[in-house]
Amino acid sequence: MKTELVTTLKRKATQILKEVKKTKEPVLITEHGLPSVYLVDAEDFERKEEKLKLLEGLARGEAAFRDGRVVSHTEAKERMKRWLS
């Protein structure tokens, strides 16, 4: 992963953004020698957010199963039908 100073970002923002879009590789921006923010491609960020939501849902489902909070197949289908409508 590439690292840039915040002052470099200020001077070369357009060039850095083009590179992020082209390579899809995040760029770490530092301030005073410390990590500050990451610049990431918008599509990649949105895709990762969707994956994270899915993983969080799976984790909640696994926890519910461990806790015995389960429903029948018929009830699950009905809930999914309402959820998807």
PDB file of N, CA, C and O in Angstrom:
ATOM      1  N   MET A   1       0.839  -1.172   0.000  1.00  0.00           N
ATOM      2  CA  MET A   1       0.000   0.000   0.000  1.00  0.00           C
ATOM      3  C   MET A   1       0.885   1.236   0.000  1.00  0.00           C
ATOM      4  O   MET A   1       1.910   1.302   0.678  1.00  0.00           O
ATOM      5  N   LYS A   2       0.459   2.188  -0.767  1.00  0.00           N
ATOM      6  CA  LYS A   2       1.206   3.429  -0.888  1.00  0.00           C
ATOM      7  C   LYS A   2       0.866   4.367   0.274  1.00  0.00           C
ATOM      8  O   LYS A   2      -0.269   4.387   0.751  1.00  0.00           O
ATOM      9  N   THR A   3       1.839   5.129   0.715  1.00  0.00           N
ATOM     10  CA  THR A   3       1.644   6.119   1.782  1.00  0.00           C
ATOM     11  C   THR A   3       2.062   7.482   1.254  1.00  0.00           C
ATOM     12  O   THR A   3       3.092   7.615   0.594  1.00  0.00           O
ATOM     13  N   GLU A   4       1.260   8.484   1.549  1.00  0.00           N
ATOM     14  CA  GLU A   4       1.560   9.852   1.125  1.00  0.00           C
ATOM     15  C   GLU A   4       1.375  10.801   2.308  1.00  0.00           C
ATOM     16  O   GLU A   4       0.559  10.557   3.197  1.00  0.00           O
ATOM     17  N   LEU A   5       2.133  11.866   2.300  1.00  0.00           N
ATOM     18  CA  LEU A   5       1.965  12.926   3.288  1.00  0.00           C
ATOM     19  C   LEU A   5       0.737  13.753   2.930  1.00  0.00           C
ATOM     20  O   LEU A   5       0.375  13.857   1.759  1.00  0.00           O
ATOM     21  N   VAL A   6       0.108  14.331   3.919  1.00  0.00           N
ATOM     22  CA  VAL A   6      -1.054  15.177   3.657  1.00  0.00           C
ATOM     23  C   VAL A   6      -0.661  16.365   2.777  1.00  0.00           C
ATOM     24  O   VAL A   6      -1.470  16.829   1.974  1.00  0.00           O
ATOM     25  N   THR A   7       0.548  16.853   2.915  1.00  0.00           N
ATOM     26  CA  THR A   7       0.993  17.972   2.064  1.00  0.00           C
ATOM     27  C   THR A   7       1.109  17.535   0.608  1.00  0.00           C
ATOM     28  O   THR A   7       0.835  18.322  -0.298  1.00  0.00           O
ATOM     29  N   THR A   8       1.511  16.292   0.377  1.00  0.00           N
ATOM     30  CA  THR A   8       1.565  15.768  -0.993  1.00  0.00           C
ATOM     31  C   THR A   8       0.162  15.657  -1.557  1.00  0.00           C
ATOM     32  O   THR A   8      -0.066  15.965  -2.727  1.00  0.00           O
ATOM     33  N   LEU A   9      -0.783  15.217  -0.730  1.00  0.00           N
ATOM     34  CA  LEU A   9      -2.175  15.140  -1.174  1.00  0.00           C
ATOM     35  C   LEU A   9      -2.678  16.514  -1.584  1.00  0.00           C
ATOM     36  O   LEU A   9      -3.370  16.651  -2.594  1.00  0.00           O
ATOM     37  N   LYS A  10      -2.339  17.518  -0.815  1.00  0.00           N
ATOM     38  CA  LYS A  10      -2.781  18.880  -1.138  1.00  0.00           C
ATOM     39  C   LYS A  10      -2.227  19.332  -2.496  1.00  0.00           C
ATOM     40  O   LYS A  10      -2.928  19.977  -3.276  1.00  0.00           O
ATOM     41  N   ARG A  11      -0.972  18.989  -2.765  1.00  0.00           N
ATOM     42  CA  ARG A  11      -0.332  19.427  -4.006  1.00  0.00           C
ATOM     43  C   ARG A  11      -0.711  18.580  -5.212  1.00  0.00           C
ATOM     44  O   ARG A  11      -0.792  19.083  -6.333  1.00  0.00           O
ATOM     45  N   LYS A  12      -0.945  17.273  -4.975  1.00  0.00           N
ATOM     46  CA  LYS A  12      -1.136  16.350  -6.096  1.00  0.00           C
ATOM     47  C   LYS A  12      -2.443  15.566  -5.989  1.00  0.00           C
ATOM     48  O   LYS A  12      -2.491  14.395  -6.367  1.00  0.00           O
ATOM     49  N   ALA A  13      -3.487  16.187  -5.485  1.00  0.00           N
ATOM     50  CA  ALA A  13      -4.747  15.477  -5.240  1.00  0.00           C
ATOM     51  C   ALA A  13      -5.278  14.793  -6.489  1.00  0.00           C
ATOM     52  O   ALA A  13      -5.644  13.619  -6.440  1.00  0.00           O
ATOM     53  N   THR A  14      -5.325  15.503  -7.599  1.00  0.00           N
ATOM     54  CA  THR A  14      -5.875  14.928  -8.823  1.00  0.00           C
ATOM     55  C   THR A  14      -5.087  13.712  -9.268  1.00  0.00           C
ATOM     56  O   THR A  14      -5.669  12.695  -9.644  1.00  0.00           O
ATOM     57  N   GLN A  15      -3.772  13.811  -9.226  1.00  0.00           N
ATOM     58  CA  GLN A  15      -2.904  12.706  -9.645  1.00  0.00           C
ATOM     59  C   GLN A  15      -3.091  11.500  -8.717  1.00  0.00           C
ATOM     60  O   GLN A  15      -3.186  10.369  -9.193  1.00  0.00           O
ATOM     61  N   ILE A  16      -3.145  11.727  -7.414  1.00  0.00           N
ATOM     62  CA  ILE A  16      -3.303  10.635  -6.452  1.00  0.00           C
ATOM     63  C   ILE A  16      -4.669   9.969  -6.627  1.00  0.00           C
ATOM     64  O   ILE A  16      -4.767   8.743  -6.588  1.00  0.00           O
ATOM     65  N   LEU A  17      -5.715  10.762  -6.820  1.00  0.00           N
ATOM     66  CA  LEU A  17      -7.050  10.195  -7.016  1.00  0.00           C
ATOM     67  C   LEU A  17      -7.115   9.346  -8.283  1.00  0.00           C
ATOM     68  O   LEU A  17      -7.721   8.274  -8.284  1.00  0.00           O
ATOM     69  N   LYS A  18      -6.492   9.825  -9.363  1.00  0.00           N
ATOM     70  CA  LYS A  18      -6.452   9.044 -10.604  1.00  0.00           C
ATOM     71  C   LYS A  18      -5.777   7.699 -10.377  1.00  0.00           C
ATOM     72  O   LYS A  18      -6.232   6.668 -10.873  1.00  0.00           O
ATOM     73  N   GLU A  19      -4.691   7.724  -9.624  1.00  0.00           N
ATOM     74  CA  GLU A  19      -3.952   6.492  -9.354  1.00  0.00           C
ATOM     75  C   GLU A  19      -4.790   5.513  -8.531  1.00  0.00           C
ATOM     76  O   GLU A  19      -4.798   4.315  -8.812  1.00  0.00           O
ATOM     77  N   VAL A  20      -5.492   6.018  -7.520  1.00  0.00           N
ATOM     78  CA  VAL A  20      -6.347   5.156  -6.700  1.00  0.00           C
ATOM     79  C   VAL A  20      -7.435   4.525  -7.561  1.00  0.00           C
ATOM     80  O   VAL A  20      -7.705   3.330  -7.444  1.00  0.00           O
ATOM     81  N   LYS A  21      -8.057   5.319  -8.418  1.00  0.00           N
ATOM     82  CA  LYS A  21      -9.113   4.797  -9.287  1.00  0.00           C
ATOM     83  C   LYS A  21      -8.568   3.759 -10.257  1.00  0.00           C
ATOM     84  O   LYS A  21      -9.223   2.754 -10.534  1.00  0.00           O
ATOM     85  N   LYS A  22      -7.362   4.004 -10.773  1.00  0.00           N
ATOM     86  CA  LYS A  22      -6.770   3.106 -11.759  1.00  0.00           C
ATOM     87  C   LYS A  22      -6.307   1.794 -11.129  1.00  0.00           C
ATOM     88  O   LYS A  22      -6.610   0.718 -11.645  1.00  0.00           O
ATOM     89  N   THR A  23      -5.578   1.877 -10.024  1.00  0.00           N
ATOM     90  CA  THR A  23      -4.983   0.680  -9.421  1.00  0.00           C
ATOM     91  C   THR A  23      -5.900  -0.011  -8.422  1.00  0.00           C
ATOM     92  O   THR A  23      -5.699  -1.183  -8.106  1.00  0.00           O
ATOM     93  N   LYS A  24      -6.910   0.708  -7.919  1.00  0.00           N
ATOM     94  CA  LYS A  24      -7.817   0.203  -6.885  1.00  0.00           C
ATOM     95  C   LYS A  24      -7.083  -0.056  -5.565  1.00  0.00           C
ATOM     96  O   LYS A  24      -7.621  -0.704  -4.667  1.00  0.00           O
ATOM     97  N   GLU A  25      -5.856   0.451  -5.452  1.00  0.00           N
ATOM     98  CA  GLU A  25      -5.052   0.276  -4.241  1.00  0.00           C
ATOM     99  C   GLU A  25      -5.246   1.481  -3.322  1.00  0.00           C
ATOM    100  O   GLU A  25      -5.067   2.621  -3.749  1.00  0.00           O
ATOM    101  N   PRO A  26      -5.616   1.230  -2.049  1.00  0.00           N
ATOM    102  CA  PRO A  26      -5.778   2.348  -1.116  1.00  0.00           C
ATOM    103  C   PRO A  26      -4.465   3.099  -0.904  1.00  0.00           C
ATOM    104  O   PRO A  26      -3.380   2.543  -1.077  1.00  0.00           O
ATOM    105  N   VAL A  27      -4.584   4.362  -0.528  1.00  0.00           N
ATOM    106  CA  VAL A  27      -3.420   5.182  -0.194  1.00  0.00           C
ATOM    107  C   VAL A  27      -3.618   5.680   1.239  1.00  0.00           C
ATOM    108  O   VAL A  27      -4.652   6.260   1.569  1.00  0.00           O
ATOM    109  N   LEU A  28      -2.623   5.449   2.070  1.00  0.00           N
ATOM    110  CA  LEU A  28      -2.643   5.928   3.447  1.00  0.00           C
ATOM    111  C   LEU A  28      -2.101   7.352   3.464  1.00  0.00           C
ATOM    112  O   LEU A  28      -1.004   7.616   2.973  1.00  0.00           O
ATOM    113  N   ILE A  29      -2.880   8.260   4.033  1.00  0.00           N
ATOM    114  CA  ILE A  29      -2.446   9.653   4.164  1.00  0.00           C
ATOM    115  C   ILE A  29      -2.001   9.864   5.604  1.00  0.00           C
ATOM    116  O   ILE A  29      -2.727   9.543   6.545  1.00  0.00           O
ATOM    117  N   THR A  30      -0.797  10.408   5.764  1.00  0.00           N
ATOM    118  CA  THR A  30      -0.271  10.641   7.108  1.00  0.00           C
ATOM    119  C   THR A  30      -0.191  12.135   7.400  1.00  0.00           C
ATOM    120  O   THR A  30       0.003  12.960   6.507  1.00  0.00           O
ATOM    121  N   GLU A  31      -0.349  12.450   8.679  1.00  0.00           N
ATOM    122  CA  GLU A  31      -0.174  13.813   9.170  1.00  0.00           C
ATOM    123  C   GLU A  31       0.785  13.743  10.347  1.00  0.00           C
ATOM    124  O   GLU A  31       0.589  12.955  11.272  1.00  0.00           O
ATOM    125  N   HIS A  32       1.808  14.560  10.309  1.00  0.00           N
ATOM    126  CA  HIS A  32       2.809  14.601  11.386  1.00  0.00           C
ATOM    127  C   HIS A  32       3.389  13.210  11.661  1.00  0.00           C
ATOM    128  O   HIS A  32       3.679  12.853  12.803  1.00  0.00           O
ATOM    129  N   GLY A  33       3.550  12.438  10.582  1.00  0.00           N
ATOM    130  CA  GLY A  33       4.150  11.117  10.690  1.00  0.00           C
ATOM    131  C   GLY A  33       3.221  10.029  11.193  1.00  0.00           C
ATOM    132  O   GLY A  33       3.653   8.893  11.387  1.00  0.00           O
ATOM    133  N   LEU A  34       1.954  10.352  11.408  1.00  0.00           N
ATOM    134  CA  LEU A  34       1.001   9.366  11.927  1.00  0.00           C
ATOM    135  C   LEU A  34      -0.104   9.101  10.907  1.00  0.00           C
ATOM    136  O   LEU A  34      -0.501  10.008  10.175  1.00  0.00           O
ATOM    137  N   PRO A  35      -0.606   7.860  10.853  1.00  0.00           N
ATOM    138  CA  PRO A  35      -1.714   7.560   9.945  1.00  0.00           C
ATOM    139  C   PRO A  35      -2.907   8.458  10.243  1.00  0.00           C
ATOM    140  O   PRO A  35      -3.247   8.685  11.404  1.00  0.00           O
ATOM    141  N   SER A  36      -3.543   8.969   9.188  1.00  0.00           N
ATOM    142  CA  SER A  36      -4.681   9.865   9.365  1.00  0.00           C
ATOM    143  C   SER A  36      -5.932   9.304   8.696  1.00  0.00           C
ATOM    144  O   SER A  36      -6.945   9.074   9.356  1.00  0.00           O
ATOM    145  N   VAL A  37      -5.859   9.085   7.381  1.00  0.00           N
ATOM    146  CA  VAL A  37      -7.008   8.558   6.638  1.00  0.00           C
ATOM    147  C   VAL A  37      -6.509   7.672   5.494  1.00  0.00           C
ATOM    148  O   VAL A  37      -5.344   7.720   5.099  1.00  0.00           O
ATOM    149  N   TYR A  38      -7.430   6.871   4.986  1.00  0.00           N
ATOM    150  CA  TYR A  38      -7.159   6.089   3.786  1.00  0.00           C
ATOM    151  C   TYR A  38      -7.993   6.656   2.646  1.00  0.00           C
ATOM    152  O   TYR A  38      -9.163   6.990   2.831  1.00  0.00           O
ATOM    153  N   LEU A  39      -7.392   6.763   1.481  1.00  0.00           N
ATOM    154  CA  LEU A  39      -8.129   7.083   0.263  1.00  0.00           C
ATOM    155  C   LEU A  39      -8.385   5.759  -0.440  1.00  0.00           C
ATOM    156  O   LEU A  39      -7.452   5.010  -0.733  1.00  0.00           O
ATOM    157  N   VAL A  40      -9.651   5.477  -0.709  1.00  0.00           N
ATOM    158  CA  VAL A  40      -9.995   4.228  -1.379  1.00  0.00           C
ATOM    159  C   VAL A  40     -10.945   4.510  -2.528  1.00  0.00           C
ATOM    160  O   VAL A  40     -11.668   5.507  -2.513  1.00  0.00           O
ATOM    161  N   ASP A  41     -10.943   3.646  -3.510  1.00  0.00           N
ATOM    162  CA  ASP A  41     -11.853   3.736  -4.633  1.00  0.00           C
ATOM    163  C   ASP A  41     -13.286   3.583  -4.113  1.00  0.00           C
ATOM    164  O   ASP A  41     -13.558   2.699  -3.300  1.00  0.00           O
ATOM    165  N   ALA A  42     -14.193   4.433  -4.575  1.00  0.00           N
ATOM    166  CA  ALA A  42     -15.573   4.441  -4.083  1.00  0.00           C
ATOM    167  C   ALA A  42     -16.274   3.100  -4.319  1.00  0.00           C
ATOM    168  O   ALA A  42     -16.955   2.601  -3.423  1.00  0.00           O
ATOM    169  N   GLU A  43     -16.120   2.516  -5.496  1.00  0.00           N
ATOM    170  CA  GLU A  43     -16.765   1.225  -5.783  1.00  0.00           C
ATOM    171  C   GLU A  43     -16.240   0.143  -4.863  1.00  0.00           C
ATOM    172  O   GLU A  43     -17.023  -0.657  -4.350  1.00  0.00           O
ATOM    173  N   ASP A  44     -14.938   0.098  -4.641  1.00  0.00           N
ATOM    174  CA  ASP A  44     -14.352  -0.896  -3.736  1.00  0.00           C
ATOM    175  C   ASP A  44     -14.870  -0.702  -2.321  1.00  0.00           C
ATOM    176  O   ASP A  44     -15.193  -1.673  -1.637  1.00  0.00           O
ATOM    177  N   PHE A  45     -14.951   0.546  -1.881  1.00  0.00           N
ATOM    178  CA  PHE A  45     -15.456   0.830  -0.539  1.00  0.00           C
ATOM    179  C   PHE A  45     -16.888   0.344  -0.392  1.00  0.00           C
ATOM    180  O   PHE A  45     -17.218  -0.313   0.595  1.00  0.00           O
ATOM    181  N   GLU A  46     -17.742   0.656  -1.357  1.00  0.00           N
ATOM    182  CA  GLU A  46     -19.142   0.249  -1.289  1.00  0.00           C
ATOM    183  C   GLU A  46     -19.278  -1.271  -1.309  1.00  0.00           C
ATOM    184  O   GLU A  46     -20.106  -1.826  -0.587  1.00  0.00           O
ATOM    185  N   ARG A  47     -18.480  -1.944  -2.123  1.00  0.00           N
ATOM    186  CA  ARG A  47     -18.505  -3.413  -2.190  1.00  0.00           C
ATOM    187  C   ARG A  47     -18.091  -4.009  -0.847  1.00  0.00           C
ATOM    188  O   ARG A  47     -18.700  -4.971  -0.380  1.00  0.00           O
ATOM    189  N   LYS A  48     -17.067  -3.447  -0.233  1.00  0.00           N
ATOM    190  CA  LYS A  48     -16.619  -3.949   1.071  1.00  0.00           C
ATOM    191  C   LYS A  48     -17.661  -3.690   2.154  1.00  0.00           C
ATOM    192  O   LYS A  48     -17.839  -4.513   3.052  1.00  0.00           O
ATOM    193  N   GLU A  49     -18.347  -2.559   2.076  1.00  0.00           N
ATOM    194  CA  GLU A  49     -19.417  -2.269   3.036  1.00  0.00           C
ATOM    195  C   GLU A  49     -20.534  -3.300   2.925  1.00  0.00           C
ATOM    196  O   GLU A  49     -21.068  -3.747   3.940  1.00  0.00           O
ATOM    197  N   GLU A  50     -20.892  -3.683   1.697  1.00  0.00           N
ATOM    198  CA  GLU A  50     -21.932  -4.701   1.497  1.00  0.00           C
ATOM    199  C   GLU A  50     -21.480  -6.050   2.059  1.00  0.00           C
ATOM    200  O   GLU A  50     -22.261  -6.753   2.699  1.00  0.00           O
ATOM    201  N   LYS A  51     -20.223  -6.404   1.818  1.00  0.00           N
ATOM    202  CA  LYS A  51     -19.690  -7.653   2.362  1.00  0.00           C
ATOM    203  C   LYS A  51     -19.713  -7.636   3.886  1.00  0.00           C
ATOM    204  O   LYS A  51     -20.040  -8.639   4.519  1.00  0.00           O
ATOM    205  N   LEU A  52     -19.368  -6.501   4.465  1.00  0.00           N
ATOM    206  CA  LEU A  52     -19.370  -6.376   5.918  1.00  0.00           C
ATOM    207  C   LEU A  52     -20.777  -6.549   6.483  1.00  0.00           C
ATOM    208  O   LEU A  52     -20.959  -7.215   7.502  1.00  0.00           O
ATOM    209  N   LYS A  53     -21.775  -5.950   5.822  1.00  0.00           N
ATOM    210  CA  LYS A  53     -23.165  -6.113   6.259  1.00  0.00           C
ATOM    211  C   LYS A  53     -23.571  -7.583   6.214  1.00  0.00           C
ATOM    212  O   LYS A  53     -24.227  -8.079   7.129  1.00  0.00           O
ATOM    213  N   LEU A  54     -23.181  -8.273   5.150  1.00  0.00           N
ATOM    214  CA  LEU A  54     -23.504  -9.686   5.023  1.00  0.00           C
ATOM    215  C   LEU A  54     -22.847 -10.497   6.135  1.00  0.00           C
ATOM    216  O   LEU A  54     -23.489 -11.348   6.751  1.00  0.00           O
ATOM    217  N   LEU A  55     -21.579 -10.235   6.387  1.00  0.00           N
ATOM    218  CA  LEU A  55     -20.868 -10.956   7.446  1.00  0.00           C
ATOM    219  C   LEU A  55     -21.470 -10.681   8.821  1.00  0.00           C
ATOM    220  O   LEU A  55     -21.554 -11.583   9.655  1.00  0.00           O
ATOM    221  N   GLU A  56     -21.888  -9.442   9.059  1.00  0.00           N
ATOM    222  CA  GLU A  56     -22.527  -9.111  10.330  1.00  0.00           C
ATOM    223  C   GLU A  56     -23.848  -9.863  10.481  1.00  0.00           C
ATOM    224  O   GLU A  56     -24.175 -10.342  11.567  1.00  0.00           O
ATOM    225  N   GLY A  57     -24.605  -9.964   9.383  1.00  0.00           N
ATOM    226  CA  GLY A  57     -25.858 -10.719   9.406  1.00  0.00           C
ATOM    227  C   GLY A  57     -25.621 -12.185   9.690  1.00  0.00           C
ATOM    228  O   GLY A  57     -26.356 -12.799  10.462  1.00  0.00           O
ATOM    229  N   LEU A  58     -24.599 -12.749   9.069  1.00  0.00           N
ATOM    230  CA  LEU A  58     -24.259 -14.154   9.334  1.00  0.00           C
ATOM    231  C   LEU A  58     -23.867 -14.357  10.790  1.00  0.00           C
ATOM    232  O   LEU A  58     -24.261 -15.346  11.407  1.00  0.00           O
ATOM    233  N   ALA A  59     -23.096 -13.434  11.340  1.00  0.00           N
ATOM    234  CA  ALA A  59     -22.687 -13.545  12.742  1.00  0.00           C
ATOM    235  C   ALA A  59     -23.898 -13.476  13.670  1.00  0.00           C
ATOM    236  O   ALA A  59     -23.974 -14.211  14.654  1.00  0.00           O
ATOM    237  N   ARG A  60     -24.849 -12.584  13.353  1.00  0.00           N
ATOM    238  CA  ARG A  60     -26.073 -12.508  14.170  1.00  0.00           C
ATOM    239  C   ARG A  60     -26.861 -13.807  14.070  1.00  0.00           C
ATOM    240  O   ARG A  60     -27.395 -14.290  15.069  1.00  0.00           O
ATOM    241  N   GLY A  61     -26.935 -14.375  12.870  1.00  0.00           N
ATOM    242  CA  GLY A  61     -27.641 -15.643  12.672  1.00  0.00           C
ATOM    243  C   GLY A  61     -26.993 -16.781  13.447  1.00  0.00           C
ATOM    244  O   GLY A  61     -27.684 -17.592  14.064  1.00  0.00           O
ATOM    245  N   GLU A  62     -25.679 -16.839  13.415  1.00  0.00           N
ATOM    246  CA  GLU A  62     -24.975 -17.879  14.170  1.00  0.00           C
ATOM    247  C   GLU A  62     -25.198 -17.718  15.666  1.00  0.00           C
ATOM    248  O   GLU A  62     -25.372 -18.706  16.379  1.00  0.00           O
ATOM    249  N   ALA A  63     -25.195 -16.484  16.141  1.00  0.00           N
ATOM    250  CA  ALA A  63     -25.435 -16.232  17.564  1.00  0.00           C
ATOM    251  C   ALA A  63     -26.858 -16.639  17.942  1.00  0.00           C
ATOM    252  O   ALA A  63     -27.074 -17.236  18.997  1.00  0.00           O
ATOM    253  N   ALA A  64     -27.825 -16.320  17.088  1.00  0.00           N
ATOM    254  CA  ALA A  64     -29.213 -16.698  17.353  1.00  0.00           C
ATOM    255  C   ALA A  64     -29.342 -18.216  17.416  1.00  0.00           C
ATOM    256  O   ALA A  64     -30.037 -18.748  18.281  1.00  0.00           O
ATOM    257  N   PHE A  65     -28.679 -18.908  16.505  1.00  0.00           N
ATOM    258  CA  PHE A  65     -28.723 -20.374  16.496  1.00  0.00           C
ATOM    259  C   PHE A  65     -28.127 -20.949  17.779  1.00  0.00           C
ATOM    260  O   PHE A  65     -28.698 -21.856  18.384  1.00  0.00           O
ATOM    261  N   ARG A  66     -26.981 -20.418  18.188  1.00  0.00           N
ATOM    262  CA  ARG A  66     -26.338 -20.882  19.428  1.00  0.00           C
ATOM    263  C   ARG A  66     -27.236 -20.645  20.641  1.00  0.00           C
ATOM    264  O   ARG A  66     -27.244 -21.436  21.584  1.00  0.00           O
ATOM    265  N   ASP A  67     -27.993 -19.542  20.602  1.00  0.00           N
ATOM    266  CA  ASP A  67     -28.876 -19.196  21.721  1.00  0.00           C
ATOM    267  C   ASP A  67     -30.220 -19.907  21.650  1.00  0.00           C
ATOM    268  O   ASP A  67     -31.071 -19.726  22.520  1.00  0.00           O
ATOM    269  N   GLY A  68     -30.410 -20.719  20.606  1.00  0.00           N
ATOM    270  CA  GLY A  68     -31.663 -21.460  20.482  1.00  0.00           C
ATOM    271  C   GLY A  68     -32.807 -20.650  19.893  1.00  0.00           C
ATOM    272  O   GLY A  68     -33.955 -21.094  19.919  1.00  0.00           O
ATOM    273  N   ARG A  69     -32.513 -19.482  19.367  1.00  0.00           N
ATOM    274  CA  ARG A  69     -33.562 -18.656  18.751  1.00  0.00           C
ATOM    275  C   ARG A  69     -33.701 -19.070  17.288  1.00  0.00           C
ATOM    276  O   ARG A  69     -33.118 -18.457  16.393  1.00  0.00           O
ATOM    277  N   VAL A  70     -34.488 -20.125  17.067  1.00  0.00           N
ATOM    278  CA  VAL A  70     -34.670 -20.668  15.720  1.00  0.00           C
ATOM    279  C   VAL A  70     -36.163 -20.733  15.406  1.00  0.00           C
ATOM    280  O   VAL A  70     -37.003 -20.722  16.306  1.00  0.00           O
ATOM    281  N   VAL A  71     -36.478 -20.803  14.101  1.00  0.00           N
ATOM    282  CA  VAL A  71     -37.864 -20.936  13.653  1.00  0.00           C
ATOM    283  C   VAL A  71     -37.928 -22.092  12.661  1.00  0.00           C
ATOM    284  O   VAL A  71     -36.904 -22.555  12.160  1.00  0.00           O
ATOM    285  N   SER A  72     -39.131 -22.541  12.390  1.00  0.00           N
ATOM    286  CA  SER A  72     -39.319 -23.623  11.423  1.00  0.00           C
ATOM    287  C   SER A  72     -38.994 -23.126  10.018  1.00  0.00           C
ATOM    288  O   SER A  72     -38.903 -21.924   9.767  1.00  0.00           O
ATOM    289  N   HIS A  73     -38.823 -24.078   9.120  1.00  0.00           N
ATOM    290  CA  HIS A  73     -38.541 -23.743   7.723  1.00  0.00           C
ATOM    291  C   HIS A  73     -39.682 -22.908   7.143  1.00  0.00           C
ATOM    292  O   HIS A  73     -39.448 -21.928   6.436  1.00  0.00           O
ATOM    293  N   THR A  74     -40.919 -23.305   7.449  1.00  0.00           N
ATOM    294  CA  THR A  74     -42.089 -22.576   6.942  1.00  0.00           C
ATOM    295  C   THR A  74     -42.100 -21.139   7.447  1.00  0.00           C
ATOM    296  O   THR A  74     -42.337 -20.211   6.674  1.00  0.00           O
ATOM    297  N   GLU A  75     -41.844 -20.950   8.737  1.00  0.00           N
ATOM    298  CA  GLU A  75     -41.817 -19.605   9.316  1.00  0.00           C
ATOM    299  C   GLU A  75     -40.677 -18.781   8.711  1.00  0.00           C
ATOM    300  O   GLU A  75     -40.842 -17.590   8.444  1.00  0.00           O
ATOM    301  N   ALA A  76     -39.541 -19.404   8.498  1.00  0.00           N
ATOM    302  CA  ALA A  76     -38.406 -18.692   7.895  1.00  0.00           C
ATOM    303  C   ALA A  76     -38.758 -18.221   6.490  1.00  0.00           C
ATOM    304  O   ALA A  76     -38.451 -17.086   6.126  1.00  0.00           O
ATOM    305  N   LYS A  77     -39.398 -19.079   5.694  1.00  0.00           N
ATOM    306  CA  LYS A  77     -39.804 -18.696   4.341  1.00  0.00           C
ATOM    307  C   LYS A  77     -40.775 -17.525   4.385  1.00  0.00           C
ATOM    308  O   LYS A  77     -40.666 -16.599   3.581  1.00  0.00           O
ATOM    309  N   GLU A  78     -41.727 -17.557   5.318  1.00  0.00           N
ATOM    310  CA  GLU A  78     -42.699 -16.472   5.447  1.00  0.00           C
ATOM    311  C   GLU A  78     -42.014 -15.155   5.819  1.00  0.00           C
ATOM    312  O   GLU A  78     -42.324 -14.103   5.260  1.00  0.00           O
ATOM    313  N   ARG A  79     -41.091 -15.227   6.756  1.00  0.00           N
ATOM    314  CA  ARG A  79     -40.360 -14.023   7.158  1.00  0.00           C
ATOM    315  C   ARG A  79     -39.546 -13.466   5.999  1.00  0.00           C
ATOM    316  O   ARG A  79     -39.503 -12.253   5.792  1.00  0.00           O
ATOM    317  N   MET A  80     -38.901 -14.347   5.245  1.00  0.00           N
ATOM    318  CA  MET A  80     -38.101 -13.901   4.098  1.00  0.00           C
ATOM    319  C   MET A  80     -38.995 -13.259   3.043  1.00  0.00           C
ATOM    320  O   MET A  80     -38.620 -12.259   2.430  1.00  0.00           O
ATOM    321  N   LYS A  81     -40.171 -13.831   2.833  1.00  0.00           N
ATOM    322  CA  LYS A  81     -41.102 -13.278   1.851  1.00  0.00           C
ATOM    323  C   LYS A  81     -41.496 -11.857   2.252  1.00  0.00           C
ATOM    324  O   LYS A  81     -41.512 -10.954   1.416  1.00  0.00           O
ATOM    325  N   ARG A  82     -41.810 -11.663   3.521  1.00  0.00           N
ATOM    326  CA  ARG A  82     -42.180 -10.318   3.990  1.00  0.00           C
ATOM    327  C   ARG A  82     -40.986  -9.377   3.892  1.00  0.00           C
ATOM    328  O   ARG A  82     -41.136  -8.216   3.509  1.00  0.00           O
ATOM    329  N   TRP A  83     -39.802  -9.873   4.236  1.00  0.00           N
ATOM    330  CA  TRP A  83     -38.594  -9.052   4.216  1.00  0.00           C
ATOM    331  C   TRP A  83     -38.236  -8.613   2.806  1.00  0.00           C
ATOM    332  O   TRP A  83     -37.793  -7.483   2.599  1.00  0.00           O
ATOM    333  N   LEU A  84     -38.423  -9.492   1.842  1.00  0.00           N
ATOM    334  CA  LEU A  84     -38.038  -9.191   0.461  1.00  0.00           C
ATOM    335  C   LEU A  84     -39.092  -8.389  -0.301  1.00  0.00           C
ATOM    336  O   LEU A  84     -38.798  -7.865  -1.376  1.00  0.00           O
ATOM    337  N   SER A  85     -40.302  -8.283   0.224  1.00  0.00           N
ATOM    338  CA  SER A  85     -41.349  -7.529  -0.480  1.00  0.00           C
ATOM    339  C   SER A  85     -41.222  -6.055  -0.276  1.00  0.00           C
ATOM    340  O   SER A  85     -42.027  -5.287  -0.802  1.00  0.00           O
TER     341      SER A  85
END
